[in-house]
């Protein structure tokens, strides 16, 4: 009996070795990368957050080259690292890399709908509608600036209540940014104490915490198993359903009011388009796409802008000399209390600081994944159609070949010798090509208008006894600063 057991164990080991060798042979055409083990692939290299940091993908690129492969179980994920490689994907081969991957979680949640993670005809039609409608709603115009101005003044009032004492600005910032999206999509803002609004913010926050977690990866790798098991992944899905449910209620209100006959917000414009295209067999305008579109706007438009503003305040508090220089330029150039987004062109140093914040404190781990729309040959490797691609935008923003001091906060990256602002092609914080960020202009407007109003009202200082706020981000799919407190000290002119 003992001999049979030994024989079976040896046979099992041989079979596993043969399976592993077969697996390695089938993967030989992909770019090199960390060793892929049976079942789990290269996921062991992540150590599930232990020993993994923002520099890890860049170090892998140094070891394996600027194009390398990680295996998520049996699924290949091809990384492109550094500005030249990322530019090649986002700009030079934009159409070939224009799709989004359809992973188990994306299929479960998005079902091929919306703007952010749809493909083909649905994506083309929904994105085109989104671009046109955002312009109609005032993005880039005075009407949207007025809405952002109102929210920024509300934020000033919330900060003022702290009376210069240490406080955490995270929630007030997120509330203000989210209310801009609410006004644009629903047609009105929520009072901060509104229970529905709190529910919406909590659900968005919970969903974003789930992404990048261990259970997120496990579900992507073993969906057939994870959907039957309890765990945080189920809470993440429930939070997403909460967002969908709240959006659906708003849509029902608009349908009952028939306000879309004279559209005033995103829902109205969409319902009107649904009515116009009712007999069009090629139309993708339906309620499911509308719900997903609005959810996309909330997730993309709330968290990244919120993170950038949190980083901006933290960095300015840590660099009081830069903060003072920005404030002086604002006061010298913007003599009136009234200003607009176009005034940013008159503020080269402020413009450089804002760009440098979003470069050095990029709010995502590496950007949003792509998928090859066709077989693509790049850097000598043939990447099959349907392969998940990660153009590592963070690595492009930290590429030592293109930035003088990539890991330092240095506004001179965007200034010439005479102090004039210089736009840089290496600055890909909002992506590029066919999938460039839909809300780029809105985000730029928000960050500028909110920060100008805050800096005119307060000087941001470190709490007593604190020498420096932590500038190491939390590591997940999004990379916000660790929770912090600072003092918003009222300026004499605003008292």
RANOR-V634960 format. One record per residue. N is the residue number from 1. RES is the residue in one letter. PSI is psi in whole degrees, 0 to 359 (999 if undefined). BURIAL is 1 if it has 9 or more other ideal C-beta (glycine too) atoms within 8 Angstrom, else 0. Layout:
n=N res=RES psi=PSI burial=BURIAL
n=N res=RES psi=PSI burial=BURIAL
This chain:
n=1 res=X psi=318 burial=0
n=2 res=X psi=323 burial=0
n=3 res=X psi=322 burial=0
n=4 res=X psi=319 burial=0
n=5 res=X psi=317 burial=0
n=6 res=X psi=317 burial=0
n=7 res=X psi=315 burial=0
n=8 res=X psi=320 burial=0
n=9 res=X psi=314 burial=0
n=10 res=X psi=317 burial=0
n=11 res=X psi=317 burial=0
n=12 res=X psi=316 burial=0
n=13 res=X psi=316 burial=0
n=14 res=X psi=317 burial=0
n=15 res=X psi=320 burial=0
n=16 res=X psi=320 burial=1
n=17 res=X psi=317 burial=0
n=18 res=X psi=319 burial=0
n=19 res=X psi=317 burial=1
n=20 res=X psi=316 burial=1
n=21 res=X psi=321 burial=0
n=22 res=X psi=318 burial=0
n=23 res=X psi=313 burial=1
n=24 res=X psi=321 burial=1
n=25 res=X psi=318 burial=0
n=26 res=X psi=340 burial=0
n=27 res=X psi=8 burial=1
n=28 res=X psi=337 burial=0
n=29 res=X psi=346 burial=0
n=30 res=X psi=158 burial=1
n=31 res=X psi=154 burial=1
n=32 res=X psi=169 burial=0
n=33 res=X psi=186 burial=1
n=34 res=X psi=151 burial=0
n=35 res=X psi=130 burial=0
n=36 res=X psi=119 burial=1
n=37 res=X psi=157 burial=1
n=38 res=X psi=143 burial=0
n=39 res=X psi=305 burial=0
n=40 res=X psi=347 burial=1
n=41 res=X psi=226 burial=1
n=42 res=X psi=7 burial=1
n=43 res=X psi=338 burial=1
n=44 res=X psi=336 burial=0
n=45 res=X psi=338 burial=1
n=46 res=X psi=336 burial=1
n=47 res=X psi=21 burial=0
n=48 res=X psi=46 burial=0
n=49 res=X psi=345 burial=0
n=50 res=X psi=117 burial=0
n=51 res=X psi=358 burial=0
n=52 res=X psi=135 burial=1
n=53 res=X psi=185 burial=0
n=54 res=X psi=335 burial=1
n=55 res=X psi=351 burial=0
n=56 res=X psi=309 burial=1
n=57 res=X psi=325 burial=1
n=58 res=X psi=321 burial=1
n=59 res=X psi=323 burial=0
n=60 res=X psi=320 burial=1
n=61 res=X psi=322 burial=1
n=62 res=X psi=328 burial=0
n=63 res=X psi=318 burial=0
n=64 res=X psi=351 burial=1
n=65 res=X psi=167 burial=0
n=66 res=X psi=0 burial=1
n=67 res=X psi=119 burial=1
n=68 res=X psi=166 burial=1
n=69 res=X psi=132 burial=1
n=70 res=X psi=141 burial=1
n=71 res=X psi=118 burial=1
n=72 res=X psi=90 burial=1
n=73 res=X psi=241 burial=1
n=74 res=X psi=357 burial=0
n=75 res=X psi=123 burial=1
n=76 res=X psi=139 burial=1
n=77 res=X psi=113 burial=1
n=78 res=X psi=120 burial=1
n=79 res=X psi=141 burial=1
n=80 res=X psi=124 burial=1
n=81 res=X psi=144 burial=1
n=82 res=X psi=156 burial=1
n=83 res=X psi=313 burial=1
n=84 res=X psi=315 burial=0
n=85 res=X psi=318 burial=1
n=86 res=X psi=318 burial=1
n=87 res=X psi=321 burial=1
n=88 res=X psi=321 burial=1
n=89 res=X psi=309 burial=1
n=90 res=X psi=329 burial=1
n=91 res=X psi=303 burial=1
n=92 res=X psi=325 burial=0
n=93 res=X psi=43 burial=1
n=94 res=X psi=313 burial=1
n=95 res=X psi=320 burial=0
n=96 res=X psi=335 burial=1
n=97 res=X psi=33 burial=1
n=98 res=X psi=351 burial=1
n=99 res=X psi=163 burial=1
n=100 res=X psi=144 burial=1
n=101 res=X psi=144 burial=1
n=102 res=X psi=78 burial=1
n=103 res=X psi=167 burial=1
n=104 res=X psi=317 burial=0
n=105 res=X psi=318 burial=1
n=106 res=X psi=320 burial=1
n=107 res=X psi=317 burial=1
n=108 res=X psi=315 burial=1
n=109 res=X psi=311 burial=0
n=110 res=X psi=331 burial=1
n=111 res=X psi=32 burial=0
n=112 res=X psi=16 burial=1
n=113 res=X psi=171 burial=1
n=114 res=X psi=199 burial=1
n=115 res=X psi=314 burial=1
n=116 res=X psi=319 burial=1
n=117 res=X psi=19 burial=1
n=118 res=X psi=169 burial=1
n=119 res=X psi=172 burial=1
n=120 res=X psi=217 burial=0
n=121 res=X psi=321 burial=0
n=122 res=X psi=310 burial=1
n=123 res=X psi=314 burial=1
n=124 res=X psi=315 burial=0
n=125 res=X psi=317 burial=1
n=126 res=X psi=320 burial=1
n=127 res=X psi=317 burial=1
n=128 res=X psi=316 burial=0
n=129 res=X psi=317 burial=1
n=130 res=X psi=315 burial=1
n=131 res=X psi=313 burial=1
n=132 res=X psi=317 burial=0
n=133 res=X psi=322 burial=1
n=134 res=X psi=323 burial=1
n=135 res=X psi=319 burial=1
n=136 res=X psi=326 burial=0
n=137 res=X psi=0 burial=1
n=138 res=X psi=6 burial=1
n=139 res=X psi=122 burial=1
n=140 res=X psi=1 burial=0
n=141 res=X psi=172 burial=0
n=142 res=X psi=325 burial=0
n=143 res=X psi=318 burial=0
n=144 res=X psi=324 burial=1
n=145 res=X psi=323 burial=1
n=146 res=X psi=321 burial=0
n=147 res=X psi=317 burial=1
n=148 res=X psi=321 burial=1
n=149 res=X psi=317 burial=1
n=150 res=X psi=315 burial=1
n=151 res=X psi=322 burial=1
n=152 res=X psi=326 burial=1
n=153 res=X psi=323 burial=1
n=154 res=X psi=320 burial=1
n=155 res=X psi=321 burial=1
n=156 res=X psi=318 burial=1
n=157 res=X psi=319 burial=0
n=158 res=X psi=315 burial=1
n=159 res=X psi=321 burial=1
n=160 res=X psi=332 burial=1
n=161 res=X psi=340 burial=0
n=162 res=X psi=347 burial=1
n=163 res=X psi=40 burial=0
n=164 res=X psi=5 burial=0
n=165 res=X psi=157 burial=0
n=166 res=X psi=135 burial=0
n=167 res=X psi=163 burial=1
n=168 res=X psi=117 burial=0
n=169 res=X psi=359 burial=1
n=170 res=X psi=306 burial=1
n=171 res=X psi=314 burial=0
n=172 res=X psi=321 burial=1
n=173 res=X psi=313 burial=1
n=174 res=X psi=321 burial=1
n=175 res=X psi=316 burial=1
n=176 res=X psi=315 burial=1
n=177 res=X psi=317 burial=1
n=178 res=X psi=324 burial=1
n=179 res=X psi=333 burial=1
n=180 res=X psi=317 burial=1
n=181 res=X psi=320 burial=1
n=182 res=X psi=313 burial=1
n=183 res=X psi=322 burial=1
n=184 res=X psi=321 burial=1
n=185 res=X psi=318 burial=1
n=186 res=X psi=340 burial=1
n=187 res=X psi=2 burial=1
n=188 res=X psi=161 burial=0
n=189 res=X psi=158 burial=0
n=190 res=X psi=143 burial=1
n=191 res=X psi=145 burial=0
n=192 res=X psi=333 burial=0
n=193 res=X psi=0 burial=0
n=194 res=X psi=131 burial=0
n=195 res=X psi=322 burial=0
n=196 res=X psi=318 burial=0
n=197 res=X psi=316 burial=1
n=198 res=X psi=320 burial=1
n=199 res=X psi=318 burial=1
n=200 res=X psi=313 burial=1
n=201 res=X psi=317 burial=1
n=202 res=X psi=318 burial=1
n=203 res=X psi=317 burial=1
n=204 res=X psi=314 burial=1
n=205 res=X psi=318 burial=1
n=206 res=X psi=317 burial=1
n=207 res=X psi=317 burial=1
n=208 res=X psi=328 burial=1
n=209 res=X psi=328 burial=0
n=210 res=X psi=321 burial=1
n=211 res=X psi=136 burial=1
n=212 res=X psi=356 burial=1
n=213 res=X psi=167 burial=1
n=214 res=X psi=316 burial=0
n=215 res=X psi=332 burial=1
n=216 res=X psi=310 burial=1
n=217 res=X psi=319 burial=1
n=218 res=X psi=320 burial=1
n=219 res=X psi=320 burial=1
n=220 res=X psi=325 burial=1
n=221 res=X psi=323 burial=1
n=222 res=X psi=60 burial=0
n=223 res=X psi=324 burial=1
n=224 res=X psi=335 burial=0
n=225 res=X psi=313 burial=0
n=226 res=X psi=330 burial=1
n=227 res=X psi=348 burial=0
n=228 res=X psi=357 burial=0
n=229 res=X psi=149 burial=0
n=230 res=X psi=163 burial=0
n=231 res=X psi=176 burial=0
n=232 res=X psi=337 burial=0
n=233 res=X psi=324 burial=1
n=234 res=X psi=324 burial=0
n=235 res=X psi=322 burial=1
n=236 res=X psi=317 burial=1
n=237 res=X psi=322 burial=1
n=238 res=X psi=322 burial=0
n=239 res=X psi=320 burial=1
n=240 res=X psi=319 burial=1
n=241 res=X psi=327 burial=0
n=242 res=X psi=316 burial=1
n=243 res=X psi=313 burial=1
n=244 res=X psi=318 burial=1
n=245 res=X psi=316 burial=0
n=246 res=X psi=320 burial=1
n=247 res=X psi=318 burial=1
n=248 res=X psi=321 burial=1
n=249 res=X psi=320 burial=0
n=250 res=X psi=322 burial=1
n=251 res=X psi=318 burial=1
n=252 res=X psi=320 burial=0
n=253 res=X psi=315 burial=0
n=254 res=X psi=322 burial=1
n=255 res=X psi=321 burial=1
n=256 res=X psi=320 burial=0
n=257 res=X psi=345 burial=0
n=258 res=X psi=35 burial=0
n=259 res=X psi=348 burial=1
n=260 res=X psi=348 burial=1
n=261 res=X psi=330 burial=0
n=262 res=X psi=79 burial=0
n=263 res=X psi=138 burial=1
n=264 res=X psi=349 burial=0
n=265 res=X psi=179 burial=1
n=266 res=X psi=318 burial=1
n=267 res=X psi=315 burial=1
n=268 res=X psi=311 burial=1
n=269 res=X psi=323 burial=1
n=270 res=X psi=315 burial=1
n=271 res=X psi=323 burial=1
n=272 res=X psi=319 burial=1
n=273 res=X psi=321 burial=1
n=274 res=X psi=318 burial=1
n=275 res=X psi=317 burial=0
n=276 res=X psi=324 burial=0
n=277 res=X psi=17 burial=1
n=278 res=X psi=324 burial=0
n=279 res=X psi=15 burial=0
n=280 res=X psi=113 burial=0
n=281 res=X psi=342 burial=0
n=282 res=X psi=359 burial=0
n=283 res=X psi=139 burial=1
n=284 res=X psi=12 burial=1
n=285 res=X psi=107 burial=1
n=286 res=X psi=172 burial=0
n=287 res=X psi=326 burial=0
n=288 res=X psi=318 burial=0
n=289 res=X psi=323 burial=1
n=290 res=X psi=314 burial=1
n=291 res=X psi=314 burial=1
n=292 res=X psi=321 burial=1
n=293 res=X psi=314 burial=1
n=294 res=X psi=320 burial=1
n=295 res=X psi=318 burial=1
n=296 res=X psi=317 burial=1
n=297 res=X psi=320 burial=1
n=298 res=X psi=314 burial=1
n=299 res=X psi=316 burial=1
n=300 res=X psi=324 burial=1
n=301 res=X psi=342 burial=1
n=302 res=X psi=305 burial=1
n=303 res=X psi=315 burial=1
n=304 res=X psi=319 burial=1
n=305 res=X psi=319 burial=1
n=306 res=X psi=314 burial=1
n=307 res=X psi=316 burial=1
n=308 res=X psi=320 burial=1
n=309 res=X psi=321 burial=1
n=310 res=X psi=318 burial=1
n=311 res=X psi=319 burial=1
n=312 res=X psi=313 burial=1
n=313 res=X psi=318 burial=1
n=314 res=X psi=311 burial=1
n=315 res=X psi=318 burial=1
n=316 res=X psi=326 burial=1
n=317 res=X psi=323 burial=1
n=318 res=X psi=338 burial=1
n=319 res=X psi=73 burial=1
n=320 res=X psi=329 burial=1
n=321 res=X psi=319 burial=0
n=322 res=X psi=319 burial=1
n=323 res=X psi=315 burial=1
n=324 res=X psi=323 burial=0
n=325 res=X psi=321 burial=1
n=326 res=X psi=313 burial=1
n=327 res=X psi=318 burial=1
n=328 res=X psi=317 burial=0
n=329 res=X psi=318 burial=1
n=330 res=X psi=314 burial=1
n=331 res=X psi=324 burial=0
n=332 res=X psi=323 burial=0
n=333 res=X psi=318 burial=1
n=334 res=X psi=81 burial=1
n=335 res=X psi=329 burial=0
n=336 res=X psi=158 burial=0
n=337 res=X psi=343 burial=0
n=338 res=X psi=133 burial=0
n=339 res=X psi=168 burial=0
n=340 res=X psi=171 burial=0
n=341 res=X psi=326 burial=1
n=342 res=X psi=339 burial=0
n=343 res=X psi=345 burial=1
n=344 res=X psi=331 burial=1
n=345 res=X psi=337 burial=0
n=346 res=X psi=357 burial=0
n=347 res=X psi=73 burial=1
n=348 res=X psi=319 burial=1
n=349 res=X psi=316 burial=1
n=350 res=X psi=317 burial=1
n=351 res=X psi=317 burial=1
n=352 res=X psi=319 burial=1
n=353 res=X psi=316 burial=1
n=354 res=X psi=317 burial=1
n=355 res=X psi=319 burial=1
n=356 res=X psi=326 burial=1
n=357 res=X psi=314 burial=1
n=358 res=X psi=340 burial=1
n=359 res=X psi=306 burial=1
n=360 res=X psi=339 burial=1
n=361 res=X psi=52 burial=1
n=362 res=X psi=131 burial=1
n=363 res=X psi=3 burial=1
n=364 res=X psi=156 burial=1
n=365 res=X psi=317 burial=1
n=366 res=X psi=0 burial=1
n=367 res=X psi=180 burial=1
n=368 res=X psi=131 burial=0
n=369 res=X psi=156 burial=1
n=370 res=X psi=177 burial=1
n=371 res=X psi=140 burial=1
n=372 res=X psi=130 burial=1
n=373 res=X psi=339 burial=1
n=374 res=X psi=175 burial=0
n=375 res=X psi=132 burial=0
n=376 res=X psi=133 burial=1
n=377 res=X psi=121 burial=0
n=378 res=X psi=132 burial=1
n=379 res=X psi=33 burial=1
n=380 res=X psi=358 burial=0
n=381 res=X psi=138 burial=1
n=382 res=X psi=111 burial=0
n=383 res=X psi=117 burial=1
n=384 res=X psi=154 burial=0
n=385 res=X psi=139 burial=0
n=386 res=X psi=4 burial=0
n=387 res=X psi=136 burial=1
n=388 res=X psi=131 burial=1
n=389 res=X psi=136 burial=1
n=390 res=X psi=101 burial=1
n=391 res=X psi=108 burial=1
n=392 res=X psi=87 burial=1
n=393 res=X psi=322 burial=1
n=394 res=X psi=318 burial=1
n=395 res=X psi=328 burial=1
n=396 res=X psi=323 burial=1
n=397 res=X psi=347 burial=1
n=398 res=X psi=17 burial=1
n=399 res=X psi=114 burial=1
n=400 res=X psi=345 burial=0
n=401 res=X psi=343 burial=0
n=402 res=X psi=346 burial=0
n=403 res=X psi=133 burial=1
n=404 res=X psi=312 burial=0
n=405 res=X psi=77 burial=0
n=406 res=X psi=327 burial=1
n=407 res=X psi=2 burial=0
n=408 res=X psi=153 burial=0
n=409 res=X psi=108 burial=1
n=410 res=X psi=96 burial=1
n=411 res=X psi=341 burial=1
n=412 res=X psi=345 burial=0
n=413 res=X psi=335 burial=1
n=414 res=X psi=22 burial=1
n=415 res=X psi=142 burial=1
n=416 res=X psi=184 burial=0
n=417 res=X psi=337 burial=0
n=418 res=X psi=5 burial=0
n=419 res=X psi=10 burial=0
n=420 res=X psi=147 burial=0
n=421 res=X psi=139 burial=0
n=422 res=X psi=121 burial=0
n=423 res=X psi=140 burial=0
n=424 res=X psi=131 burial=0
n=425 res=X psi=337 burial=0
n=426 res=X psi=349 burial=1
n=427 res=X psi=97 burial=1
n=428 res=X psi=31 burial=1
n=429 res=X psi=333 burial=1
n=430 res=X psi=16 burial=0
n=431 res=X psi=194 burial=1
n=432 res=X psi=168 burial=1
n=433 res=X psi=205 burial=1
n=434 res=X psi=331 burial=0
n=435 res=X psi=22 burial=1
n=436 res=X psi=146 burial=1
n=437 res=X psi=124 burial=0
n=438 res=X psi=325 burial=1
n=439 res=X psi=22 burial=1
n=440 res=X psi=311 burial=1
n=441 res=X psi=321 burial=1
n=442 res=X psi=316 burial=1
n=443 res=X psi=316 burial=1
n=444 res=X psi=317 burial=1
n=445 res=X psi=313 burial=1
n=446 res=X psi=311 burial=1
n=447 res=X psi=317 burial=1
n=448 res=X psi=308 burial=1
n=449 res=X psi=317 burial=1
n=450 res=X psi=313 burial=1
n=451 res=X psi=321 burial=1
n=452 res=X psi=314 burial=1
n=453 res=X psi=321 burial=1
n=454 res=X psi=317 burial=1
n=455 res=X psi=330 burial=1
n=456 res=X psi=332 burial=1
n=457 res=X psi=330 burial=1
n=458 res=X psi=157 burial=1
n=459 res=X psi=125 burial=1
n=460 res=X psi=125 burial=1
n=461 res=X psi=156 burial=1
n=462 res=X psi=147 burial=1
n=463 res=X psi=155 burial=1
n=464 res=X psi=133 burial=0
n=465 res=X psi=353 burial=0
n=466 res=X psi=122 burial=0
n=467 res=X psi=329 burial=0
n=468 res=X psi=141 burial=0
n=469 res=X psi=146 burial=1
n=470 res=X psi=123 burial=0
n=471 res=X psi=11 burial=1
n=472 res=X psi=124 burial=0
n=473 res=X psi=161 burial=1
n=474 res=X psi=143 burial=0
n=475 res=X psi=117 burial=1
n=476 res=X psi=200 burial=1
n=477 res=X psi=331 burial=0
n=478 res=X psi=155 burial=1
n=479 res=X psi=70 burial=1
n=480 res=X psi=165 burial=1
n=481 res=X psi=156 burial=1
n=482 res=X psi=150 burial=0
n=483 res=X psi=138 burial=0
n=484 res=X psi=164 burial=1
n=485 res=X psi=145 burial=0
n=486 res=X psi=177 burial=1
n=487 res=X psi=126 burial=1
n=488 res=X psi=92 burial=1
n=489 res=X psi=120 burial=1
n=490 res=X psi=138 burial=1
n=491 res=X psi=150 burial=1
n=492 res=X psi=322 burial=0
n=493 res=X psi=340 burial=0
n=494 res=X psi=0 burial=0
n=495 res=X psi=999 burial=0
